[in-house]
Amino acid sequence: MVTSHEHGLAPAESAAGSRRRARLLCASVALATVTALASGPVHAEPQKAAAMVDPNTPNGVRPVGGSPHATLVFSDEFYGTALDTSKWTAKDEERSDGSYFRDWWKPANVRVNPNPQQINGGNLWINLSQLATDQYATGEIESRGKFDYTYGTVEWRAQMPPTEDHFGALWLQPTNGISTVDGTARDGGEYDVVESYYQGDRYANTIHYDGYGADHKVSTATINAPNLHTGYHTYAMEWTPTSIKYRYDGAVIRTITDPNLISQVPQFPVISHEAGAWVDGAIANAPMDWRSNMYVDYIRIWR
């Protein structure tokens, strides 16, 4: 494992000045963001949009591998002692699929480690726990009703859990759901940027649309991902009106230009750790401690 945040520390005698400059820069960025987005479908009041950028995000940071989107509109570095509930809701929901065990998303399985000097500190932790015989819990956070966007680049830096009937996922959901059936994802799709449900160094990258019932459709690819389960990696989705590019550690690993697969409506980010009997491995082999955690260093979104 490696320490997650690699931000340099300013000399002690300039810390106060740096904080003042950072606050002024954040205010300037927020004003520029509001101006740039005034004609776009961002769903936030100006003061709320400014609050969506974490002041701990390094100034001028850009997506790994590049992007045409340059204005940071949302970020969370997961510093502090608790989840930022102005940005996220932790779900409390049963996730069982009729398999040999039952599982839930529980808010208690989501926490933030406040010490960035520790291994995996200054990160979001989503753990696997056993509630009772054949009953397990993981966690999910989402920005539904708090932040969404149309077109931009989202990047997560995360360490996936070992795959033993549980996996890590980073994805986008449409604000109005995917229940409308029109044969396309233009009215919104579930964009699974990564689902790490293989034990090997590969993951699923999938678009779901036209609901989850009889009309459900998917477009999926299996992505080769060297060292997927070792240390931290970046996962990105660059979304424009005419294309989507996915990146793993900065390298483009899938490009979509089919207009029927490109959402034209607001989407919101989701981070989840999930259990399922259809996933590689066996949950009985998963230790109920830090070794089975999913860790997220940050999420950042540019437009």
FENHU-V693855 format. One record per backbone hydrogen bond with DSSP energy under -0.5 kcal/mol. NH is the residue of the N-H (numbers start at 1). CO is the residue of the C=O. E is the energy in kcal/mol with one decimal. If there is no record, write none. Layout:
[[NH/CO/E] [NH/CO/E]]
This chain:
[[14/11/-1.6] [15/12/-1.2] [18/14/-2.5] [19/15/-2.4] [20/16/-2.3] [21/17/-2.7] [22/18/-2.7] [23/19/-2.4] [24/20/-2.3] [25/21/-2.7] [26/22/-2.8] [27/23/-2.2] [28/24/-2.2] [29/25/-3.1] [30/26/-2.8] [31/27/-2.2] [32/28/-2.4] [33/29/-2.7] [34/30/-2.5] [35/31/-2.2] [36/32/-2.7] [37/33/-2.1] [38/34/-0.6] [38/35/-0.8] [40/37/-1.7] [42/37/-0.5] [42/40/-0.8] [43/148/-0.7] [44/42/-1.0] [49/45/-2.9] [50/46/-2.1] [51/47/-1.3] [52/48/-0.7] [52/49/-1.0] [53/50/-1.2] [54/52/-0.6] [57/54/-2.0] [61/58/-1.5] [66/63/-1.8] [72/70/-0.7] [73/301/-2.8] [74/301/-1.4] [75/52/-2.6] [76/299/-2.2] [85/83/-1.1] [87/84/-1.6] [88/84/-1.9] [89/142/-2.1] [91/89/-0.5] [91/140/-2.2] [93/105/-1.9] [95/103/-3.4] [96/103/-0.7] [102/134/-2.6] [104/136/-1.7] [105/93/-3.2] [106/104/-0.5] [106/138/-2.6] [109/106/-1.8] [110/107/-1.8] [111/125/-2.4] [113/123/-2.2] [114/112/-0.6] [116/114/-0.8] [118/115/-1.6] [120/2/-0.5] [121/118/-2.4] [122/113/-1.6] [123/120/-0.5] [124/296/-2.7] [125/111/-3.3] [126/294/-2.5] [127/109/-2.0] [129/137/-2.4] [131/129/-0.6] [131/135/-2.2] [132/135/-1.4] [135/132/-2.2] [136/102/-2.4] [137/129/-2.6] [138/104/-2.6] [139/273/-0.8] [141/271/-2.7] [142/89/-1.8] [143/269/-1.8] [146/143/-2.6] [147/143/-2.3] [149/267/-2.1] [152/239/-1.9] [153/302/-2.3] [154/237/-2.1] [155/300/-2.6] [156/235/-2.6] [157/298/-2.0] [158/233/-2.5] [159/295/-3.1] [160/158/-0.5] [160/228/-0.6] [162/291/-0.6] [164/162/-1.0] [164/166/-0.6] [165/280/-3.1] [167/274/-2.6] [169/272/-2.8] [170/194/-1.8] [171/270/-2.2] [172/191/-1.9] [173/268/-2.4] [175/266/-1.9] [177/174/-1.8] [182/180/-0.7] [185/260/-3.6] [188/185/-2.0] [190/208/-2.4] [191/172/-2.3] [191/189/-0.8] [192/190/-0.8] [192/206/-3.0] [193/170/-1.4] [193/191/-1.2] [194/170/-1.6] [195/204/-1.2] [196/168/-2.5] [197/195/-1.2] [198/202/-0.5] [202/200/-1.9] [203/223/-1.9] [204/195/-2.3] [205/221/-2.6] [206/192/-1.5] [207/219/-2.3] [208/190/-2.4] [209/217/-2.2] [211/178/-2.2] [216/213/-1.5] [217/209/-2.5] [219/207/-1.8] [221/205/-2.0] [223/203/-3.3] [223/221/-0.6] [225/201/-2.7] [228/225/-1.5] [230/227/-2.1] [231/229/-0.6] [233/158/-2.3] [235/156/-2.4] [236/247/-2.1] [237/154/-2.2] [238/245/-3.4] [239/152/-3.0] [239/237/-0.7] [240/238/-0.5] [240/243/-2.8] [244/256/-2.1] [245/238/-2.4] [246/254/-2.8] [247/236/-2.2] [248/251/-2.4] [249/234/-2.8] [251/248/-1.8] [253/246/-2.6] [254/246/-1.1] [256/244/-3.0] [261/258/-2.2] [262/259/-1.0] [263/261/-0.6] [264/186/-2.3] [267/149/-2.4] [268/173/-3.1] [270/171/-2.7] [271/141/-2.6] [272/169/-2.6] [273/139/-2.8] [274/167/-2.8] [276/165/-2.8] [279/276/-1.6] [280/197/-2.0] [285/282/-2.0] [286/283/-1.4] [287/285/-0.6] [289/287/-1.3] [292/289/-2.2] [293/290/-1.5] [294/126/-2.5] [295/159/-2.1] [296/124/-2.3] [297/157/-2.9] [298/157/-1.1] [299/76/-1.5] [300/155/-2.3] [301/74/-3.0] [302/153/-2.6] [303/71/-2.8]]
